[in-house]
């Protein structure tokens, strides 16, 4: 069954607001094959992983009937489940996975964040040929690492339509942080609409899913608060750049229902606990297009892992998680609760919600969503401008990029924003995680300084929904070539007004965040608008590697490059 022929998947009127009903009809099925030869694969309704790691699995990709919004739909899942089954492995083992395609179109699985040989990475047309309908492909690779990761399709829009799941690799020497309970928290965005229709709508009208534009009423409110002159200057600056400060996310709650472990807010996913226990919550952002701001009101979250790698414990009230990122936190409720797990979309048009409770059937109080954020002059790449529009410090950034069809704007004064929590999270009275807080528990494996620097601009034209690197889409760009064993510094400059979660396959990325030799390893780095950041890469694995934005629709329209290590 192809994605475009899925029953019930059709266009939707622009004014229809999709609300999750809590009806969840995915049928679970055990894997095919001999139980003695292969580990059982399933996704418990509780979100708790199988306690026993396995090494051999049969995974079948096919159509899964579901009902999220009140409409009977079909998703793409694994072994009859979406999200796909939680896979639990052990560091040091070698795993073998037989993946069978029951769709009538090619498919694939990418093991996000795992260090695997290039031909096991799962990117069709780059590292292997994909899995044709009716065929089985065997993935086999050793596990050099531990941590929380995830897997998903790298074929078309299958990730958006349900083909994603959690991965847990237990450390061979045990966990640094003790915990009593363990829950996977997969965040995602579901739509009843064909993803190709969404892209078509965005190309036709960039704000198709953004109804929250500024009005005459907001002009007078801003003038009252900021002064008439400042408000007029602000409107003129935005108008000159043909942009809007309300452009937060391309696709919003108008069309999305936000899920935790495949369940809508109304379904109220629930994880049980006993007061006094330490609970490990493994957050995975498996969404196609949504950044989430996550908190558990009434509980402190101690961040112990980022993108599968241990970090020095950081107590926070809230964190922002971009698509493809993972964070492990530990919470220690001493009272009965119940406590709400609250993940609001960055643009505040909806939220995912679950509950931690001492017994089933309880629901924690749902907090109101925060005020919607607005983009600023800093997001426009004018980070060194003062409130009156003058230079505050530093000179303009020198770049050969020029505004045009593929480059709507150029960040003339990009700045380091690693210590900023992100738009909409500043001064909210809560402790919010920043990238500057992340400190690895061990120093990096390669102490060498970089031998060269590669600068890439993240570019786009929101009006035409064009995205790329250095003003070029994938079909126009040359591969990035690295010599095997060399040490390189990547510098990213975001010339757009949107966050971009950038993912480099196959190689570690060591974020330069001021933590010296204890730079955190990250497989996905979210770059803020108007930001300049850098990270170090050791080209220690040969092959062709994908390098792209993990906003799925941005990647599909061109924000993708190939990295060649030889």
Number of C-alpha atoms within 10 A of each C-alpha: 15 16 21 11 12 17 14 13 19 13 14 16 7 12 10 9 14 18 19 23 17 19 17 18 15 19 12 20 14 19 20 15 13 10 11 7 11 18 19 20 25 20 24 13 14 13 21 16 22 18 9 11 17 19 18 19 23 23 25 22 24 22 25 21 19 21 18 27 20 15 13 16 20 24 28 30 29 31 25 25 30 25 27 28 29 22 25 19 24 22 19 15 17 15 16 17 17 15 21 24 22 22 20 14 14 18 27 25 24 19 23 25 27 25 19 21 17 19 17 17 27 27 24 20 9 16 17 15 14 20 23 17 17 13 14 17 16 15 18 17 17 17 17 15 19 22 25 25 27 26 24 24 26 21 21 18 18 21 23 24 25 28 28 30 27 28 24 22 21 18 16 12 7 10 12 10 11 11 15 13 16 17 17 24 27 24 27 30 27 24 22 24 17 20 22 15 13 20 19 12 17 21 16 13 14 19 20 16 20 18 13 12 11 13 9 8 9 11 15 14 14 16 15 11 11 11 12 15 10 16 18 13 13 18 15 12 16 16 11 8 11 12 19 18 18 18 19 23 21 22 23 24 23 19 23 25 26 30 29 30 25 28 28 27 23 16 18 22 27 27 25 15 20 19 13 13 15 19 23 24 23 23 24 28 23 32 26 24 26 28 28 26 23 22 21 21 17 13 18 19 26 20 25 24 25 27 25 26 22 24 22 17 19 16 17 18 19 24 22 23 24 28 27 30 30 28 24 25 21 26 19 19 21 12 13 14 20 20 24 24 25 26 27 23 27 25 29 21 21 20 26 28 27 27 25 25 23 18 14 12 10 15 19 20 14 16 10 9 15 14 10 16 18 15 19 19 20 21 24 27 27 24 24 20 16 13 11 11 14 10 15 13 11 11 10 14 14 9 10 7 15 13 13 12 13 21 24 23 24 27 29 18 24 24 23 16 21 22 13 15 20 20 18 17 22 13 9 9 8 13 17 22 22 18 20 18 18 26 26 23 17 14 15 15 9 11 9 11 11 14 9 10 14 11 13 15 22 27 29 32 21 24 16 15 21 23 28 26 25 21 26 22 21 19 11 11 16 11 16 14 13 18 15 15 14 16 21 20 21 19 15 19 27 29 30 26 31 22 24 25 22 25 24 23 26 26 21 22 23 23 26 20 22 15 15 12 16 21 24 32 26 22 27 26 27 23 24 27 29 29 26 23 22 20 21 21 21 21 22 17 20 18 18 24 24 21 19 25 30 27 22 21 25 22 19 19 16 23 29 25 24 19 21 18 19 14
